[in-house]
Amino acid sequence: MKKFFVILMVVVMSLALVACGGEKQTDEPSTVIKIGGTGPLTGGAAIYGNAAANGAKIAVDEINALGGLQFELRYEDDAHDAEKAANAYNQLKDWGAQITLGSVTSAPAQATSAMNYADGLFAITPSASSTAVTEGKNNVFQMCFTDPGQGTKSAEYISEKGLATKVAVIYKNDDVYSTGIYETFVAEAANRNMEVVSVTTFTTETQNDFSVQIADAKNNGADLVFLPMYYDAASLILAQAAAVGYEPTFFGVDGMDGILAMPGFDTSLAEGVILLTSFSADAEDAKSFVDKYVAAHGETPNQFAAGAYDAVYALYQACTAAGVTPDMTAQQINDLMIAQFTTMSFDGLTGTDITWDATGAVSKAPRGMVIENGAYVGMD
């Protein structure tokens, strides 16, 4: 009996030593900084969300392969819905996110950015362009142009390139994205003596029939139609204009990027469409990224993918310069990121010498792209 007791104690002590060894490994400092984001991974806007998530993952994989500072990425589906985005944000917070990529689209980003600010959790969104996303929030930044910026830059580009003499605008009046771009576009068009001969609108409920808007643009002699909207509505306008033999130049902004990947869309309808964007997939400096993206996903990346890729690398640059370590709290990292992003310059796929001001707005040069033979071709 006594011998049995001694043997039992040896076994117990051995197990205790093993347990202590395991606990020691668990207590070692983490080498991973957790980065979260929300986006429409399902639903009608899924082209945007999945592109951003895919682009961000390529950047994280490349960075982690370098050794040293490591990132862990997690995207939650918000289905382009503000309430779902808030729930997705809370899931990321429970997961332990230390930095976020905000939300992909503007309406959800308005909800999550308010939470980022309240929690002191830094965010840089690759593509949510509404000024409401960053307004009054010193820790929320944008990698994309703001809506007002897109409107102004589009009018500048059309004027400087001599793309039109008479311009029509069709915009969605129940969408802050479309309305914001429209307002600054017409203001800059007036500054440049650009003749806007037709302005018509639509809503979510009426975006199936564009016969009135197309007829108004055509009857007023518009040789360019500006479309500050997402690709779903734009695809219908292109199809319905072609059906009545109206062939102006169509000019869009970042929301139209992805139209070529839209299921069931006849890409020949987009021939000659011009987009003002910050990313050109045929640029020489984008080749490595594009090749990796095509190999992984079987399609050419859009600017949402490139914006997320750049956002991750900008975070990496800022974290490295600030000496961020994985054991820091989200609030500690937040303060360091604000200091870096308001003073640093960044070179990426979507621009060189990229800077941010204290409002979180980005400064970089836009690029024009035209769709030729079902592919994006840089104009600049």
Secondary structure as UniProt FT lines:
FT   HELIX           2..26
FT   STRAND          32..39
FT   TURN            44..45
FT   HELIX           46..65
FT   STRAND          70..77
FT   TURN            79..80
FT   HELIX           82..95
FT   STRAND          99..103
FT   HELIX           106..119
FT   STRAND          123..125
FT   HELIX           131..133
FT   TURN            134..136
FT   TURN            138..139
FT   STRAND          140..142
FT   HELIX           147..161
FT   STRAND          166..172
FT   TURN            173..174
FT   HELIX           176..191
FT   TURN            192..193
FT   STRAND          195..202
FT   HELIX           204..206
FT   TURN            207..208
FT   HELIX           211..219
FT   TURN            220..221
FT   STRAND          224..227
FT   HELIX           231..243
FT   TURN            244..245
FT   STRAND          249..252
FT   HELIX           254..256
FT   TURN            257..258
FT   HELIX           259..261
FT   TURN            263..264
FT   HELIX           267..270
FT   TURN            271..272
FT   STRAND          274..277
FT   TURN            281..282
FT   HELIX           284..286
FT   HELIX           287..297
FT   HELIX           303..322
FT   TURN            326..327
FT   HELIX           330..341
FT   TURN            342..343
FT   STRAND          346..348
FT   TURN            349..350
FT   STRAND          351..356
FT   TURN            358..359
FT   STRAND          362..363
FT   STRAND          367..372
FT   TURN            373..374
FT   STRAND          375..378
//
